[in-house]
Every structure is written in structure tokens, then in C-alpha cells.
Amino acid sequence: MSNSAAREEAKPTLTVDVLIPNEKGELLVIRRGHAPYQGMWCWPGGMVDPGETVRTTGIREVQEETGLEVEIDKVLGIYSEFGRDPRGHFISIVLLAHPVKGTPQVTEEATDWKWAASDEKLEMAFDHARIRANYQGLTAGAHAVVLA
């Protein structure tokens, strides 16, 4: 099946990714415990369940993957390009959040975690390096929400 046929046949899946900076400006990254991209760094996040809001999904996914409780602050961008996920057409709404309770933990979905400095070189899953670069641009003074 060609890429254009695949695009016409399958409906996109809505997902949420959550960027969580700490007081030093470092971002929480997790190491994926499952395919695709098992072992690579990414943002906490996942698929929106039926009847669930984007905000609720972000809070739930961070809790499930890291044990951390967060509060969502705003939308940073929407990433919708076909091919950003090898499983099909995934559209991600990227949220910015801040921690309100707990300490990140290792889980089945997140086999490791760390606070990554803005200049730290990481092998990131999906298009998360691009999301990181866009976030850095926004924190440097840009005012637009990213639509990619």
C-alpha cells in the first residue's frame, strides 16, 4: 500500500505529549519501555481515550508513566505530519505543565528518567527533538504556538 493510500484509509490517532520543566529550566525526559523506539528518550504522553479531554490525558499519562502529578499550563504546539510515528498517522497536542506533587519514578513504560539540560545531546524518539527545538525557540522569546 502506498503512503497516500495509507493516509486515505486510516483515521488519525490523537495523542498528547507533555513537556515538564523544573526550576532550573531542565526538561523531564523518559526512556521508552516499549516499541516503537524502545530505549530512546521522549516526553511523557500517550493516546487520548474516548470521552477524555486533552488536559486529562496529559495529567493521566504523566502520572501513569512517571508517578508525578502535574498541572497543565498551556498548549505549546500541534504536530500532525504523516510519518512522525511508524504506527500510522498520529497527531499530538504538546502541552506545557509544571509538577505539583511527587518525584518521577521508573515504570514499565518509562524504564528511566532524567532532567535534561537544554543543551544536552539526547537520542529522542519520534519527532521529539524537533518539539524540543521548537520549545527552546518559544522560551527564547517567540510568542506563537507551533503548528507543524
C-alpha positions, 0 to 999 in steps of 0.5 A, spaced: 500 500 500 502 506 498 503 512 503 497 516 500 493 510 500 495 509 507 493 516 509 486 515 505 484 509 509 486 510 516 483 515 521 488 519 525 490 517 532 490 523 537 495 523 542 498 528 547 505 529 549 507 533 555 513 537 556 515 538 564 520 543 566 523 544 573 526 550 576 532 550 573 529 550 566 531 542 565 526 538 561 523 531 564 525 526 559 523 518 559 526 512 556 521 508 552 519 501 555 516 499 549 516 499 541 516 503 537 523 506 539 524 502 545 530 505 549 530 512 546 528 518 550 521 522 549 516 526 553 511 523 557 504 522 553 500 517 550 493 516 546 487 520 548 481 515 550 474 516 548 470 521 552 477 524 555 479 531 554 486 533 552 488 536 559 486 529 562 490 525 558 496 529 559 495 529 567 493 521 566 499 519 562 504 523 566 502 520 572 501 513 569 508 513 566 512 517 571 508 517 578 508 525 578 502 529 578 502 535 574 498 541 572 497 543 565 499 550 563 498 551 556 498 548 549 505 549 546 504 546 539 500 541 534 504 536 530 500 532 525 505 530 519 504 523 516 510 519 518 512 522 525 510 515 528 511 508 524 504 506 527 500 510 522 498 517 522 498 520 529 497 527 531 499 530 538 497 536 542 504 538 546 502 541 552 506 545 557 505 543 565 509 544 571 509 538 577 505 539 583 506 533 587 511 527 587 518 525 584 518 521 577 519 514 578 521 508 573 515 504 570 514 499 565 513 504 560 518 509 562 524 504 564 528 511 566 528 518 567 532 524 567 532 532 567 535 534 561 539 540 560 537 544 554 543 543 551 544 536 552 545 531 546 539 526 547 537 520 542 529 522 542 524 518 539 519 520 534 519 527 532 521 529 539 527 533 538 524 537 533 518 539 539 524 540 543 527 545 538 521 548 537 520 549 545 527 552 546 525 557 540 518 559 544 522 560 551 527 564 547 522 569 546 517 567 540 510 568 542 506 563 537 504 556 538 507 551 533 503 548 528 507 543 524 
